[in-house]
Amino acid sequence: MKLKKAKALNKFEISWNNNYFLLCDFRKHFGHCDVPQNWDENPVLGRWVIRQRVYKRRLTEERVNQLNRIGFT
C-alpha cells in the first residue's frame, strides 16, 4: 500500500511541476500568469491555474514561493 501511495505522490509532483513550467512559458510569452480557464491552446493549464488560486492556502511554502517568483496572484 505504501508503494502505491508513493507512486501517486510522485505522479502528482511531476504533474504539478510540469504545469508550473508550462505556466512559466505562458508568462514569458504573454507577460502575465492569467491563463484563461478555457484557453484553446491548453485548457488543462487554465484549469490548473484556477485550482492553484483556489487552494493557494493549502500549497506548501515552497510552491507558494515558486508561484510568487513568477508574479502569480
C-alpha positions as CSV (number, residue, x, y, z in Angstrom):
1,M,0.0,0.0,0.0
2,K,2.8,2.4,0.8
3,L,4.3,1.9,-2.6
4,K,1.0,2.8,-4.3
5,K,0.8,6.0,-2.2
6,A,4.4,6.9,-3.0
7,K,3.8,6.4,-6.7
8,A,0.7,8.5,-6.6
9,L,2.5,11.3,-4.8
10,N,5.4,11.2,-7.3
11,K,2.9,11.4,-10.2
12,F,1.3,14.4,-8.5
13,E,4.6,16.1,-8.0
14,I,5.6,15.5,-11.7
15,S,2.2,16.8,-12.8
16,W,2.4,20.0,-10.6
17,N,6.0,20.7,-11.8
18,N,5.0,20.2,-15.5
19,N,2.1,22.6,-15.2
20,Y,4.3,25.1,-13.3
21,F,6.9,25.1,-16.2
22,L,4.0,25.5,-18.7
23,L,2.8,28.5,-16.7
24,C,6.4,29.9,-16.7
25,D,6.4,29.5,-20.5
26,F,3.0,31.2,-20.8
27,R,4.3,34.1,-18.6
28,K,7.4,34.5,-20.8
29,H,5.2,34.7,-23.9
30,F,2.3,36.8,-22.6
31,G,3.8,38.7,-19.7
32,H,1.3,37.6,-17.1
33,C,0.0,34.4,-15.4
34,D,-3.7,34.9,-16.1
35,V,-4.3,31.8,-18.2
36,P,-7.9,31.8,-19.5
37,Q,-9.8,28.9,-18.0
38,N,-10.7,27.5,-21.4
39,W,-7.5,28.6,-23.2
40,D,-7.7,26.9,-26.6
41,E,-4.0,26.1,-26.7
42,N,-4.0,24.3,-23.3
43,P,-7.3,24.2,-21.4
44,V,-5.8,21.9,-18.7
45,L,-3.3,24.7,-17.8
46,G,-6.1,27.2,-17.5
47,R,-8.0,24.9,-15.0
48,W,-4.7,24.2,-13.2
49,V,-4.1,27.9,-12.6
50,I,-7.6,28.3,-11.2
51,R,-7.1,25.4,-8.8
52,Q,-3.8,27.0,-7.6
53,R,-5.6,30.2,-6.8
54,V,-8.4,28.4,-5.0
55,Y,-6.2,26.2,-3.0
56,K,-3.2,28.5,-2.5
57,R,-3.5,28.4,1.3
58,R,-3.1,24.6,1.1
59,L,0.0,24.7,-1.0
60,T,3.4,24.1,0.5
61,E,5.5,27.2,1.3
62,E,7.9,26.1,-1.5
63,R,5.2,26.0,-4.1
64,V,3.8,29.3,-3.0
65,N,7.3,30.8,-3.3
66,Q,7.7,29.3,-6.7
67,L,4.4,30.9,-7.9
68,N,5.2,34.2,-6.2
69,R,8.6,34.4,-8.0
70,I,6.8,34.4,-11.4
71,G,4.2,37.0,-10.3
72,F,1.3,34.6,-9.8
73,T,-1.6,36.3,-7.9
